[in-house]
Amino acid sequence: MDFFFDDLALPSSSQSFNIQHEDPQTRTGHRFTPQTNESPNMPQDPTSSGGKSFFMSTTEGQEQHTSSSIADISRRVQELVEKINDSRNTDQKVLDSFQEKLVEKVTETCQQMKEHMYTIYEENSNEMQVKLQELSEVLESCIKLNSELVEASQALASLRGALAISQASEP
């Protein structure tokens, strides 16, 4: 008894997919291709032992219909695999484009942060320069006042000495 599923594009149980992982050097996407373990014209009996084939006698028309159905399924599977591979290539291109734009944006943002940082450094330097100038003026003033204080102290000491001499000479 033969069953045909014309609307389904499912691989037979003997088909497998060979998955090839992405090579980071070439950046090719994941791809897979169908592989069959049997000849499309030779159905395999799952109940036979030792891998022996079980052949049913069919008419030539049934064999042609079976062969064309298998070929149609194989063609559909191959088309699906190609669509998946094309979709993966597109996804890779979109991701690469996103990565490039992200790197550009991060670089631009870092440059803006550097410029802002240097602007703040410049402003801080100018403020420190003003404060250092003020400090220098205050220190110069302190030096001047200290000199005046030393002179005044010496003058007072001389005056005291003079007063002490004049008091000692008056009887």
Secondary structure, DSSP 8 states (H G I E B T S, - for coil): -----TT-----TTEEEEEE---TTTT---EEEEEESS-TTS---TT-STT--------HHHHHHHHHHHHHHHHHHHHHHHHHHHHHHHHHHHHHHHHHHHHHHHHHHHHHHHHHHHHHHHHHHHHHHHHHHHHHHHHHHHHHHHHHHHHHHHHHHHHHHHHHHHHHH--
